[in-house]
């Protein structure tokens, strides 16, 4: 798996761990299970379980703050959701864009859900409800820049660990943002729409969520071609919601939350404890009609 060079990636940390294991084993010492966790300074929260990532709220208490469009530039303001405690250090952050004609309220359920798992989350309004995906991508990046440089919670954020999400044209915008800023750590387009079908130049780990019965952004003309065009390195995955419509991401959805949390944890936090939910691919879940991936590797 390719990771950005600005920080030590999982492969390098794993190599160091293997070296440590060899040295300690050669000396007749036992290696404690927490040794790998100590190698990753970005892990936040307790070890995950299926129940913990499906829960309506995670282990972190959260607060929220409204940001008026009058005090920002490049996007339409929004709401920041963040863990109230900084005892475990700084957090990764994710900006989320709504779909065509929609407001941030259409994605607001994801704010506290993700923040309570250990992320700073910014659900944004766009400059115009009619903005196209390329503009929404620019606005996602402007929101991240505001979040990390000017917001009152900027000291809570690790500016090297950022991701983007979005619904419909906002999902298409998350692909645009990834193309424009390959230093992003994760992208999650939700029932995405975009007239551009080829994203072979993207280098951001991307989880695309499609909806089986989407009549607005049919998976055969949007989500699936997007996924197929993405390179296999770094990692990618395609999750299709069984029997779901284009608007499935607009209301609380356990499947979307579960795999979004796992993807953000795995790639924004480099937290391999969450790899178990992504690899091997989930099977036997009636909420999922199809799942494809390149399988994250430690």
N, C-alpha and C positions, 0 to 999 in steps of 0.2 A: 504494500500500500504506500502511495506517495504522500508524504506530509511536508508541509512548508518548512523551509530550512531555518526559519527564525527561532524555533525552539526545538528541543530534543523530542523526536518523534517516538512512537511506541516501539518501533523496531530497534532503535538505539537503546531505549530503556530496557527492552527485553534482552538485548545482547549483554548489557551491564548486569542484569539479573542473572543470566546464565553463567557469566563469569564468576559472580559472587557465589552462586550455588556450587559451581565446580570447586572453588577455593575452599568453601566451608566444608563440603563433602569430603574433599581430600584431607582436610584436617580433622575429620571425624566429628564435625559439629552438625547438628540438625538445623534446617532452615525453617523458620516459622512461617505460617501461611500469610502473615501480614507483610512479608518482605516485598512483594510486588507492589502492594498499595503504597508503601513508603517511597517507591520509585516515582510515583506520579503525584506531583504537587497540586494537580487540578481536580482531584476527586472531591466531591462535595456530598455530604449526607451519608447515611448508613448503606450497607450492602443492599441492593435492590432485590425485590421478589416480584412475582407476577402481580400479587395483590397491591404492592406499593406503587407500581407504575400504572395500575388500572384505577387507583383511588382518585376521588374527586380532588383531593388535596394531598400534597407531599409533606415531608417532615419540616419544612421551613415556614414559619409565620411570615406573612407578607403585608406590605402596605402598597398604596397606589397614589399617583400624583398626576393631575391633569396638566397638560402643556398646551397653552393657547396658540393658535396659528399666528397670532399677532407678535409673538416673541421668537418665532423661528423663521428660517428661510429655506426654501427648497422642498418643503412638504407642508402638509396642512395641520400640523400639531397632532396631538394624540394623548394617550394615557400610558404612563410608565408603571409597571408592576415590579416589585423588587423584594427580595428577602430582607427582613428588618435587621437581622443579626449579621455581623461581619466577622464573627468569631472564627470562622473557617477560612477567612481570607476573601479575596475578590472573586467575582463571578463572571462567567461568560454572559454574553448578551445576544438577544435576537430581536430583529424588527419584523413586524407582520403587517402586510398591506391587504386591504379589502379588495373585492372585485368591482367590476364595472357598475357604476351608479350606487355602490354600497358605501356605508360609513364604517368607521372603526368598530362601532357597536356590533357589527355582524361577526366580528372575530373576538369580541371581548371575553368570551368564555375561556379562551386559551391563555389570557393574561395571568390570572391567579393560578391556573392549573400548572403552567410551566414554571412560573416564579416560585411556587411552593416546592418545586423540585430542585431549586438552586440555580436559577437564571434571572437576569434582569430582562424584562420583556417590554417592548414598546409597540403597542398597537397604534397604527397611525391612520389619520385621515389624509386623503390626497388633495392636491391643490384644486382639482376639479373632479367631480365624480365620473367624468367622461374621459379621464386620462387613459391613454393607451399603455400597453405593457412596458414599452421602452421608457416612458416617463415614470411609470410606477417603479421601475428598477432604479432610476436615478433618485427618486424620492426615498426609497428604502435606504440607499447609501447616505443620503443627506440626513436621514433620521439617525442612522448609526453614528455619523460624525457629530451630530448634536449630542447624542446620548453620551459619547465618550469624551467630548471636549468641553461642552458647555452646561450640560444638565447638572442638577443638584445631586444626582446620584453617581456622577462620573468617577468618584473615588472608590466606589464599590465594584467597578467594572475593570476587568482585564481586557484592554483594548486590542490585544492580539488574538482574542478568542470570541469571534463574532459570527453570527449566522443570520439568514433571512428566510422568511416564510411568506406565503401569500395565497389568496384564494382567487381562482378564475384569472382575470387579467392581472391580479396581484400575484398569482402563482407564476404567470408568464413573466411578470416583473422580477420575481426572485431569480428566474433563469437569466434575465438580462443583467441583474446586479452581479450574479456570479461570473458572468462573462466579463463584465467591466472591472471586477475586483477579485482576482483569483486568490488573494490572501484570505478571503472568507473561509471559515472552517466547515460550514454546513449550509445546505439549502433544502427547503422542503416546500415544493410547489403542490398546492392542494387543488384538485380538479382544475389544472392549469389550462389557460387559453392563450395562444399566441399564433400569429400568422407565420412566424419563423419556425421551421421544423428541425433545423440542423443546429445542434449544440455541441458539435464535436470538439470545439475549442475550449469548452468549459473544463476547469480543473478543480472544481469544488465538489466534495462528496455530497451527492444529491439523492434524496428520497422523494420520488414522485408518487403522489396518491391520486389514483383515478377512481371514478365511480362507474360501476357496471352499466347503469341505466342513464348515464349523462346524455341529455339531448341538446345541451347547450355547447359543451366542449367534449364531443364524443371521444372516447379513449382511442378509437381507431384513427382519428385525425389529429389528436392533440397529445394526450399523456403518453400513449405507447410510442409514437414516432419520436417524441422528445427523449424518452428513455432509451430507445434503440440508438439514437444518434450520439448519446453521451459516451465518452470513452470509459473503458472498464477500469482504468486507473486514473485518479483515485476511485474509491468505491461508489457504486450506485445501487439503487433498489427501486422496484416498482411494486406498489401495493394497490390492489383494486378492491374497492368496497363492494361487497355483494349486494345487489338489488338497490343500490343507492343512487340518488339523483345528484345533479350538479351542485345542489345547495347543501349537501351533507355537512360540509365544513362549517356551516353557519350556526349550528347548534351543538351542544355538548356531545361529543362522540368518543367513546372509550377507545375504540380502535385507533382513531387518528391520534389521540393523546398518547396512548401506550407506545406507539412506534415513533412518534415525534420525539417524545422524551428519550427513548432509547437512542435514536439517531443523534440528537443534540448532545446527549451525555457521551456517546461514543466518539464523536468527532469534534465537538467544541471543547469538551473536557478531557478527551483522550482516555475516557474511563472504560477500560476493558471489562469491568464488571457487568456492563450492559450488553456486551456482545452476545451473550447467551440468548437474548430475545430477538436477535437479528440473524444469527448464524448458528446452526443450520436454519434455513428458511422455515417460518411457521407453517405448520400443517394442522389440519383438522379443525380449523377455526371457521365456523359458518359465516362469520362476518366478512371473511376475505374470499373473494372469488378467484383471485390470482395473485401470486407473489413471485417475483423474479429478483435476483440479486447477483452481485459478484462476490458476496460473502466477505465481510471485513476480516482482516487478518491482523493478528497482534504483531 
